[in-house]
Amino acid sequence: MDKETDIAARNSADHQIQFTSGRTIYVEALLGGRWVGRYWSANGRSNWAYELWQHDAFQLEIDHAILAAGWRWISGVEVAVTDRGARHFVVEISNAARPVCVRMHTLLDGTPVLTRWLEITNNGDEPMALTKVYPWSSLLKAHAGHRHFPPDGLDGAFNLGFFSESDWGYEGWFNWKPLSTGSTIVECGKGQGFDDPFFIVNNRARGEFLIGHLAWPANWRMEFDCQEGVNADYERRWGPLRSSAQDFLNFKLGPSADAPQRIIAPRETIETPAVHLGLVSGDLDVAVQAMHDHLRRFVLPSVSSDSTCRIQFLVPGDQGYLERGGYAFDENTAAEANDPNQRIFDEAAVRECIDIAESIGAELFTLDAGWWDEQGDWFPSPSRFPRGLEPLVEYAHQKGLRFGMYGEIERAYGKGCKIVKEHPDWIGPSGILNLTRPEVAEYVESELVRLIEGYELDLFRLDYNPLFTYEGPTTHRDGFIENNYWRYYSAFYTIFDRIRKRYPNLILQQCAVGGARNDLGVVSRFHEAYLTDVLWLPHVLQNYSGLTMGLPPEIIVTAFGACREGIGYPENFDTLLRCIFTLGTPLIFAGMVGPSREGLTRERRSDFLRYAKLYREFIRPVLPMCKMYHHAPVSARGGVTSSGWFAVEYASTDRSKAWATIAKIGKCESDTYLFIPKGLHRGKTYTVTYDSTGESATADGLRLVQDGIPIRLESIASSELLIFVEQ
């Protein structure tokens, strides 16, 4: 590995282990029958004895009894390095009160982010209920004396950043909250992960950021308990001093459910969701980049570079184009619309869309929702596609396009659906197939394989639209009532792990209700994540600004639609194109273009082709490993609604190339935004190009970083794209 990792296991009564990854140091030990965290450092400095503390490193509740003490050492061993080069250490302990064994897995990959999960084994002869588990809990300290010099002029040492809205359309709705004394709970109880369980704690007293993900798509809970205290060592040395005040933050995160989350059979071992946690010294951009680096190198699924970040075209697209003069699924619906432009969504319409996609520079054509008649029977409508879909796949390939397909493979609820009729016992609330039953999971996987192989798919677009499922269904098992989510997602993960292994060049895109399931449990198995179903400005840019705090931009599929009536701002076509082609993997809706290739004006087609060329030649080569900088609205001091400006910057790792997308998304005190680049090299000279005019100028990096670039945008939804190239 090109970055430092170290595991120092002490052969002593406390079995202390020090993990070092990059500059991050974390220490754990066995004290008084408890496995505890003892020390964090973000700057590579090891601890003095008086700096150590004790805090349970995980929390486990079996049969509603908390197993905090009574742990005994079994072993601590480094196992084989992972296939991506991360070091893997396992501590095994057993409990004296209950026949439970816990193996704590820790991965070190050279980034400041460590990965931790638990294996829990029932060594008894009776089943036991896992009622609560927090795979990682720990503590942060503010340095003594921080209240004497309050950071930023604010009271309190800790500021919490989190996704503050758990609702449809508010994915990535990132905001900051000062942590006052006492407990702060952030949780999602709506059943489907509309919010990634992601957080950032800004320890203002130390100039550090704790950044973390819980890899779990169902209900979850994070607790942050801020306590005022004193530094006992200061008191002993110097007596009572105001400067000895030292605040502490206890935190823990894990999946949650009202019923037991998992019934563990005798001799059975289960695995908890993983926590990805890093302590970073520096500013917010450094912390975000550390998480992006960790995910890119060690978490996100790999795929051929020839397959990733393709320019995609989607038809019909379900963001208003079906209701407003777009496509209908049958003659009756078209007649009821009383609109001469209403089209039947059939083979002829799709062929025209393939022609359009090819003409504007798209590289991958995706057949979206509605190619079937019965939801759950994944066969093309015999009336609208009498020859099947094979001719369309062949036609797309003839045009040089890859072919993708949409499916909501986990649900079945069509009135005439074969599965609904033949296997009603397979189907739970909201038409969700019960993947906890092995025969159902096997069926779902076989349907995926049939579609992938039958249509030679280059991309599969997975949707999941039951909306809020809350606590979800339960199952009576071994005398207990078990919540189904744990087993459901174990089966879900297994299906897509096998699909990825079987089809290594297939792109898997998840688009659950637009932007749900952006947690690392799902994202680690899918190559792309659809941003949101709310496609109008400014909302979509706010979603993006927040979501990319935790996820790197290249996996975010960005799409924009014309605003809905009474919502958002009027369409600004230049802004839509700049955002589609510069913020992540581009996705173009059919409704952005028009119903036919003949109706596409030469100028509009030229605009698509120009941005497609810019994306292919300049942005895509840099995007997968770029450093991203958040300027507005999300920053270290504000959340998604904190500014009327949107500004993000991307730079190559060698800082030879960069670009910045800037848009006016709300009310501003001035029409001018001063953009101060963060990713440029002060010692280099750059050609700066203004996309809106095509004008270029030469400036040295030092001047650009010191003085910035004033960008004047007078109207809402207007934008500018700045391109920087080293001379």
BAFIMI-228525 format. One record per residue (C-alpha): residue number from 0; residue in one letter; x, y, z. Coordinates in steps of 0.5 Angstrom, whole numbers. Example, Ala and Ser with C-alpha at 12.3 -4.5 7.8 and 13.67 -1.06 7.14 Angstrom:
resi/resn/c1/c2/c3
0/a/25/-9/16
1/s/27/-2/14
END
This chain:
resi/resn/c1/c2/c3
0/m/0/0/0
1/d/2/7/-1
2/k/0/10/5
3/e/2/8/12
4/t/-2/3/16
5/d/0/-1/23
6/i/-3/-5/28
7/a/0/-6/35
8/a/-2/-11/39
9/r/0/-11/46
10/n/1/-18/50
11/s/-1/-15/56
12/a/-7/-16/61
13/d/-11/-11/58
14/h/-9/-13/51
15/q/-9/-6/48
16/i/-9/-5/40
17/q/-7/1/37
18/f/-9/2/30
19/t/-6/7/25
20/s/-8/9/18
21/g/-5/15/15
22/r/-5/20/21
23/t/-11/17/24
24/i/-10/13/31
25/y/-15/9/35
26/v/-14/5/41
27/e/-18/0/44
28/a/-17/-5/50
29/l/-20/-10/55
30/l/-21/-7/62
31/g/-25/-9/67
32/g/-29/-14/63
33/r/-31/-9/58
34/w/-28/-8/51
35/v/-27/0/51
36/g/-24/5/46
37/r/-18/9/49
38/y/-16/14/45
39/w/-17/18/38
40/s/-12/22/34
41/a/-12/25/28
42/n/-5/28/27
43/g/-1/22/28
44/r/1/23/35
45/s/1/17/40
46/n/-2/18/47
47/w/1/19/54
48/a/-2/15/59
49/y/-6/21/62
50/e/-10/22/56
51/l/-13/15/56
52/w/-20/14/57
53/q/-25/9/57
54/h/-32/8/53
55/d/-35/2/51
56/a/-33/1/44
57/f/-39/-3/42
58/q/-46/-4/45
59/l/-50/-11/45
60/e/-57/-13/47
61/i/-59/-20/47
62/d/-66/-22/50
63/h/-67/-14/52
64/a/-61/-15/57
65/i/-55/-11/55
66/l/-48/-14/55
67/a/-43/-9/57
68/a/-39/-13/62
69/g/-36/-20/63
70/w/-32/-20/56
71/r/-26/-25/56
72/w/-21/-25/51
73/i/-20/-30/46
74/s/-16/-28/41
75/g/-13/-22/37
76/v/-10/-24/30
77/e/-9/-21/23
78/v/-12/-24/17
79/a/-11/-24/10
80/v/-10/-18/7
81/t/-17/-16/3
82/d/-17/-17/-5
83/r/-16/-9/-5
84/g/-10/-9/0
85/a/-13/-7/6
86/r/-11/-10/13
87/h/-16/-14/17
88/f/-15/-15/24
89/v/-20/-19/28
90/v/-21/-19/36
91/e/-25/-25/39
92/i/-28/-24/46
93/s/-34/-28/49
94/n/-38/-27/55
95/a/-39/-30/62
96/a/-46/-29/63
97/r/-49/-31/56
98/p/-46/-36/51
99/v/-45/-30/46
100/c/-38/-29/42
101/v/-37/-23/39
102/r/-31/-22/33
103/m/-30/-15/32
104/h/-27/-14/25
105/t/-23/-8/23
106/l/-20/-6/16
107/l/-15/-1/15
108/d/-13/2/8
109/g/-9/8/9
110/t/-14/13/9
111/p/-16/16/15
112/v/-23/12/15
113/l/-23/5/19
114/t/-28/0/18
115/r/-31/-4/23
116/w/-37/-9/24
117/l/-38/-15/28
118/e/-40/-22/28
119/i/-44/-25/33
120/t/-45/-32/35
121/n/-50/-36/39
122/n/-46/-41/43
123/g/-52/-44/47
124/d/-57/-49/46
125/e/-63/-44/45
126/p/-64/-39/40
127/m/-63/-32/42
128/a/-66/-25/40
129/l/-61/-19/38
130/t/-65/-13/41
131/k/-60/-8/40
132/v/-53/-7/37
133/y/-49/-1/36
134/p/-43/-4/32
135/w/-39/2/34
136/s/-39/7/40
137/s/-34/12/42
138/l/-32/18/45
139/l/-29/25/43
140/k/-26/30/47
141/a/-25/38/46
142/h/-18/40/49
143/a/-18/43/56
144/g/-19/51/56
145/h/-23/51/50
146/r/-28/55/53
147/h/-23/60/55
148/f/-22/62/48
149/p/-29/60/45
150/p/-28/57/38
151/d/-31/62/32
152/g/-34/66/38
153/l/-39/60/39
154/d/-41/56/45
155/g/-40/49/45
156/a/-35/45/42
157/f/-38/40/37
158/n/-43/42/31
159/l/-46/36/28
160/g/-48/35/20
161/f/-53/30/18
162/f/-59/29/13
163/s/-64/33/17
164/e/-70/31/13
165/s/-72/24/12
166/d/-78/24/6
167/w/-79/23/-1
168/g/-75/28/-5
169/y/-70/31/1
170/e/-64/26/0
171/g/-58/29/2
172/w/-62/35/5
173/f/-55/36/10
174/n/-55/41/15
175/w/-51/43/21
176/k/-54/43/29
177/p/-50/46/35
178/l/-49/40/40
179/s/-52/43/47
180/t/-51/39/53
181/g/-55/33/53
182/s/-57/27/48
183/t/-58/29/41
184/i/-62/23/37
185/v/-62/23/29
186/e/-66/17/27
187/c/-70/14/21
188/g/-76/10/22
189/k/-79/10/16
190/g/-77/4/13
191/q/-73/5/7
192/g/-67/9/7
193/f/-69/16/5
194/d/-63/19/9
195/d/-56/15/9
196/p/-54/14/16
197/f/-48/19/15
198/f/-46/24/20
199/i/-40/29/21
200/v/-38/32/27
201/n/-34/38/27
202/n/-30/39/33
203/r/-29/46/33
204/a/-24/46/39
205/r/-19/41/36
206/g/-20/43/29
207/e/-22/36/27
208/f/-28/33/23
209/l/-31/26/25
210/i/-34/23/19
211/g/-38/17/19
212/h/-43/12/15
213/l/-47/6/17
214/a/-48/1/12
215/w/-55/0/13
216/p/-61/2/8
217/a/-67/0/13
218/n/-69/4/20
219/w/-63/6/24
220/r/-61/11/30
221/m/-55/15/32
222/e/-54/18/39
223/f/-50/24/41
224/d/-49/25/48
225/c/-45/32/50
226/q/-43/33/57
227/e/-39/38/60
228/g/-33/36/65
229/v/-26/38/67
230/n/-20/35/66
231/a/-18/32/72
232/d/-10/32/70
233/y/-11/40/70
234/e/-14/40/76
235/r/-9/36/80
236/r/-3/40/77
237/w/-6/47/77
238/g/-12/47/82
239/p/-19/49/79
240/l/-19/53/73
241/r/-24/55/68
242/s/-19/53/63
243/s/-19/46/65
244/a/-26/45/63
245/q/-27/40/58
246/d/-33/37/54
247/f/-34/30/52
248/l/-38/27/46
249/n/-41/20/47
250/f/-43/17/40
251/k/-46/11/37
252/l/-50/9/31
253/g/-53/2/29
254/p/-59/-1/26
255/s/-66/0/30
256/a/-73/-4/30
257/d/-78/-5/35
258/a/-78/-12/35
259/p/-72/-16/35
260/q/-68/-15/29
261/r/-65/-22/29
262/i/-66/-29/32
263/i/-60/-32/32
264/a/-60/-40/32
265/p/-56/-44/36
266/r/-49/-45/33
267/e/-51/-39/28
268/t/-46/-33/27
269/i/-49/-27/24
270/e/-46/-21/21
271/t/-48/-13/23
272/p/-48/-7/18
273/a/-41/-4/18
274/v/-39/3/20
275/h/-34/7/16
276/l/-31/12/21
277/g/-25/17/20
278/l/-22/22/25
279/v/-19/28/20
280/s/-15/34/22
281/g/-16/40/17
282/d/-22/43/14
283/l/-28/40/12
284/d/-26/39/5
285/v/-20/35/7
286/a/-25/30/11
287/v/-30/30/5
288/q/-24/28/1
289/a/-22/23/6
290/m/-28/19/6
291/h/-29/20/-2
292/d/-22/17/-3
293/h/-24/11/2
294/l/-30/9/-2
295/r/-27/9/-8
296/r/-21/5/-7
297/f/-24/0/-2
298/v/-32/0/-2
299/l/-35/2/-8
300/p/-35/-4/-13
301/s/-30/-4/-19
302/v/-32/-4/-26
303/s/-29/-3/-33
304/s/-27/4/-34
305/d/-30/3/-41
306/s/-36/2/-38
307/t/-37/7/-32
308/c/-39/14/-33
309/r/-43/13/-40
310/i/-47/19/-42
311/q/-54/16/-41
312/f/-61/17/-45
313/l/-67/15/-41
314/v/-74/14/-44
315/p/-80/15/-42
316/g/-77/18/-36
317/d/-83/19/-31
318/q/-82/26/-29
319/g/-88/29/-31
320/y/-87/27/-39
321/l/-92/21/-38
322/e/-97/26/-35
323/r/-96/32/-40
324/g/-96/31/-47
325/g/-91/25/-47
326/y/-92/18/-48
327/a/-98/14/-46
328/f/-99/6/-45
329/d/-105/5/-49
330/e/-110/8/-54
331/n/-115/10/-48
332/t/-110/14/-44
333/a/-108/18/-51
334/a/-115/19/-52
335/e/-117/22/-46
336/a/-111/26/-46
337/n/-114/30/-52
338/d/-107/32/-54
339/p/-105/31/-61
340/n/-98/30/-59
341/q/-99/25/-54
342/r/-95/19/-56
343/i/-96/11/-55
344/f/-90/8/-52
345/d/-89/3/-57
346/e/-83/0/-61
347/a/-84/6/-66
348/a/-83/11/-60
349/v/-77/8/-57
350/r/-74/7/-64
351/e/-75/15/-65
352/c/-72/16/-58
353/i/-66/11/-60
354/d/-65/16/-66
355/i/-65/22/-62
356/a/-60/19/-57
357/e/-55/17/-62
358/s/-56/24/-65
359/i/-54/28/-59
360/g/-48/24/-57
361/a/-51/19/-52
362/e/-47/13/-51
363/l/-52/9/-47
364/f/-60/8/-48
365/t/-64/6/-42
366/l/-71/3/-43
367/d/-75/6/-37
368/a/-81/4/-33
369/g/-87/2/-37
370/w/-85/-3/-42
371/w/-89/-8/-39
372/d/-97/-9/-38
373/e/-97/-12/-31
374/q/-92/-10/-25
375/g/-88/-16/-23
376/d/-89/-20/-30
377/w/-82/-17/-33
378/f/-84/-19/-40
379/p/-86/-13/-46
380/s/-93/-11/-47
381/p/-95/-16/-53
382/s/-100/-10/-56
383/r/-94/-5/-56
384/f/-88/-9/-57
385/p/-91/-15/-61
386/r/-84/-17/-63
387/g/-81/-17/-56
388/l/-75/-12/-54
389/e/-70/-16/-58
390/p/-71/-11/-64
391/l/-70/-5/-60
392/v/-63/-8/-57
393/e/-61/-10/-64
394/y/-63/-3/-66
395/a/-59/1/-61
396/h/-53/-3/-62
397/q/-53/-2/-69
398/k/-53/6/-67
399/g/-47/5/-63
400/l/-51/5/-56
401/r/-51/1/-50
402/f/-57/-2/-48
403/g/-60/-1/-41
404/m/-67/-3/-38
405/y/-71/-1/-32
406/g/-74/-6/-27
407/e/-77/-6/-20
408/i/-75/-13/-19
409/e/-77/-14/-11
410/r/-84/-12/-12
411/a/-91/-15/-16
412/y/-98/-12/-15
413/g/-101/-12/-22
414/k/-108/-14/-22
415/g/-106/-19/-28
416/c/-99/-21/-25
417/k/-98/-28/-26
418/i/-94/-28/-19
419/v/-99/-25/-15
420/k/-104/-30/-18
421/e/-100/-36/-17
422/h/-96/-34/-11
423/p/-100/-29/-6
424/d/-96/-32/0
425/w/-90/-29/-3
426/i/-92/-22/-3
427/g/-92/-18/3
428/p/-95/-10/4
429/s/-94/-6/-2
430/g/-93/-11/-6
431/i/-86/-13/-4
432/l/-83/-20/-5
433/n/-81/-23/1
434/l/-74/-24/0
435/t/-73/-27/7
436/r/-76/-34/4
437/p/-71/-37/0
438/e/-75/-39/-6
439/v/-77/-32/-7
440/a/-70/-30/-7
441/e/-68/-35/-12
442/y/-74/-33/-16
443/v/-72/-26/-16
444/e/-65/-27/-18
445/s/-67/-32/-24
446/e/-71/-26/-27
447/l/-65/-22/-26
448/v/-61/-27/-30
449/r/-66/-28/-35
450/l/-67/-20/-37
451/i/-59/-19/-37
452/e/-58/-25/-41
453/g/-64/-25/-45
454/y/-63/-17/-47
455/e/-55/-17/-47
456/l/-56/-11/-42
457/d/-50/-7/-41
458/l/-54/-3/-35
459/f/-60/-5/-30
460/r/-63/0/-27
461/l/-66/-2/-20
462/d/-72/2/-17
463/y/-76/1/-11
464/n/-82/5/-10
465/p/-86/2/-4
466/l/-85/9/0
467/f/-85/9/7
468/t/-85/2/10
469/y/-84/4/17
470/e/-83/-2/22
471/g/-84/-7/16
472/p/-87/-14/17
473/t/-85/-19/22
474/t/-84/-26/22
475/h/-86/-31/28
476/r/-79/-35/29
477/d/-77/-40/35
478/g/-82/-37/39
479/f/-80/-30/38
480/i/-83/-24/33
481/e/-77/-22/29
482/n/-77/-16/24
483/n/-76/-18/17
484/y/-71/-12/15
485/w/-64/-16/17
486/r/-66/-22/13
487/y/-69/-19/8
488/y/-63/-15/6
489/s/-58/-20/7
490/a/-62/-24/2
491/f/-62/-17/-3
492/y/-54/-17/-2
493/t/-53/-24/-3
494/i/-57/-23/-10
495/f/-53/-17/-12
496/d/-46/-20/-10
497/r/-47/-26/-14
498/i/-50/-22/-20
499/r/-44/-17/-20
500/k/-39/-23/-20
501/r/-43/-27/-25
502/y/-43/-20/-30
503/p/-37/-16/-28
504/n/-38/-11/-34
505/l/-46/-10/-32
506/i/-47/-3/-29
507/l/-52/-3/-24
508/q/-56/3/-22
509/q/-60/4/-16
510/c/-66/9/-17
511/a/-70/7/-11
512/v/-76/12/-11
513/g/-71/17/-14
514/g/-66/18/-9
515/a/-67/13/-3
516/r/-62/7/-1
517/n/-56/12/-1
518/d/-53/8/5
519/l/-46/4/4
520/g/-50/-3/5
521/v/-53/-1/-2
522/v/-48/3/-5
523/s/-42/-2/-4
524/r/-46/-6/-9
525/f/-48/-2/-14
526/h/-44/2/-19
527/e/-49/8/-20
528/a/-54/12/-15
529/y/-59/16/-18
530/l/-59/23/-15
531/t/-67/24/-14
532/d/-74/24/-17
533/v/-74/32/-15
534/l/-71/34/-22
535/w/-73/42/-22
536/l/-68/48/-20
537/p/-66/49/-14
538/h/-68/43/-11
539/v/-64/38/-14
540/l/-58/42/-14
541/q/-59/43/-6
542/n/-60/35/-6
543/y/-53/34/-10
544/s/-49/39/-5
545/g/-51/35/1
546/l/-51/28/-2
547/t/-44/29/-4
548/m/-41/30/3
549/g/-41/23/4
550/l/-41/20/-3
551/p/-36/22/-9
552/p/-39/25/-15
553/e/-38/20/-21
554/i/-43/15/-18
555/i/-48/20/-18
556/v/-53/20/-24
557/t/-55/27/-25
558/a/-61/29/-29
559/f/-66/35/-29
560/g/-73/36/-32
561/a/-77/42/-34
562/c/-80/45/-28
563/r/-87/43/-26
564/e/-92/48/-26
565/g/-92/52/-20
566/i/-86/49/-17
567/g/-78/51/-18
568/y/-76/56/-23
569/p/-77/57/-31
570/e/-72/52/-35
571/n/-65/55/-36
572/f/-63/50/-42
573/d/-55/52/-41
574/t/-56/51/-34
575/l/-59/44/-35
576/l/-54/42/-39
577/r/-48/45/-35
578/c/-51/41/-29
579/i/-52/35/-33
580/f/-45/34/-36
581/t/-41/37/-30
582/l/-43/34/-24
583/g/-43/27/-24
584/t/-45/21/-29
585/p/-50/25/-34
586/l/-57/23/-35
587/i/-62/26/-41
588/f/-69/25/-40
589/a/-73/24/-47
590/g/-77/30/-45
591/m/-71/35/-45
592/v/-70/34/-53
593/g/-77/33/-56
594/p/-81/27/-59
595/s/-77/26/-65
596/r/-71/27/-68
597/e/-73/32/-74
598/g/-76/37/-69
599/l/-69/38/-65
600/t/-67/44/-68
601/r/-60/45/-70
602/e/-58/49/-65
603/r/-60/45/-59
604/r/-57/39/-62
605/s/-51/43/-63
606/d/-51/45/-55
607/f/-52/37/-53
608/l/-46/35/-57
609/r/-41/41/-55
610/y/-43/39/-48
611/a/-42/31/-49
612/k/-35/33/-52
613/l/-33/37/-46
614/y/-35/31/-42
615/r/-32/26/-45
616/e/-25/29/-47
617/f/-24/33/-40
618/i/-29/32/-35
619/r/-30/24/-35
620/p/-22/23/-35
621/v/-21/27/-28
622/l/-28/25/-25
623/p/-27/18/-22
624/m/-21/21/-18
625/c/-22/28/-17
626/k/-22/32/-11
627/m/-28/35/-10
628/y/-29/42/-6
629/h/-36/45/-3
630/h/-37/52/-4
631/a/-44/53/-3
632/p/-50/52/-1
633/v/-47/47/4
634/s/-40/49/7
635/a/-37/48/14
636/r/-42/54/16
637/g/-48/52/13
638/g/-53/47/10
639/v/-57/46/4
640/t/-61/53/5
641/s/-56/57/7
642/s/-54/61/1
643/g/-58/63/-6
644/w/-51/60/-9
645/f/-49/54/-12
646/a/-42/53/-13
647/v/-38/46/-13
648/e/-31/45/-15
649/y/-27/39/-18
650/a/-19/38/-19
651/s/-15/33/-22
652/t/-10/30/-17
653/d/-4/33/-20
654/r/-8/40/-20
655/s/-7/41/-27
656/k/-14/41/-29
657/a/-20/43/-25
658/w/-27/46/-27
659/a/-33/49/-23
660/t/-40/50/-24
661/i/-43/56/-21
662/a/-51/57/-21
663/k/-56/62/-18
664/i/-61/58/-14
665/g/-64/63/-10
666/k/-65/70/-7
667/c/-58/73/-6
668/e/-55/80/-3
669/s/-51/81/-10
670/d/-51/79/-17
671/t/-44/77/-16
672/y/-41/71/-13
673/l/-34/71/-11
674/f/-31/64/-13
675/i/-24/63/-10
676/p/-21/56/-12
677/k/-19/51/-7
678/g/-16/46/-12
679/l/-11/50/-16
680/h/-3/50/-15
681/r/-1/57/-13
682/g/6/56/-17
683/k/2/54/-23
684/t/0/58/-29
685/y/-7/57/-32
686/t/-12/58/-38
687/v/-19/60/-35
688/t/-24/59/-40
689/y/-31/62/-39
690/d/-36/57/-42
691/s/-42/62/-42
692/t/-38/66/-47
693/g/-32/62/-49
694/e/-27/67/-47
695/s/-20/65/-44
696/a/-15/69/-40
697/t/-9/67/-37
698/a/-7/67/-29
699/d/-3/65/-24
700/g/-5/60/-19
701/l/-3/65/-13
702/r/-7/70/-16
703/l/-13/66/-17
704/v/-13/63/-10
705/q/-12/70/-7
706/d/-16/74/-11
707/g/-22/70/-13
708/i/-26/70/-20
709/p/-32/75/-19
710/i/-38/71/-23
711/r/-44/76/-24
712/l/-51/72/-25
713/e/-57/77/-25
714/s/-63/72/-26
715/i/-65/66/-22
716/a/-62/59/-25
717/s/-57/63/-29
718/s/-50/59/-29
719/e/-43/59/-31
720/l/-38/54/-32
721/l/-30/55/-31
722/i/-25/51/-34
723/f/-18/51/-31
724/v/-12/48/-35
725/e/-5/48/-33
726/q/-1/52/-39
END
